[in-house]
Amino acid sequence: MASVDLTPIIPVVIAFFVLAAIAGLLAVAAVVDLVVSSRRTRLASRQSVRTYYRGLSLSH
């Protein structure tokens, strides 16, 4: 039986997971930025978080 040497692919797998982690962090940062930037508008209209964002999602 021939064994397969996976050593050359390990850096590719590590790079994939690093890029996936970076993309995940950027996605979370974008959502946090959206929520924080619209807080003043939401509070001025006296809407809850759920009501405000439900209105935004239905308007698209």
Residue pairs with C-beta under 8 A, 6 or more apart in sequence:
35 49
38 52
41 52
42 49
42 52
45 52
47 55
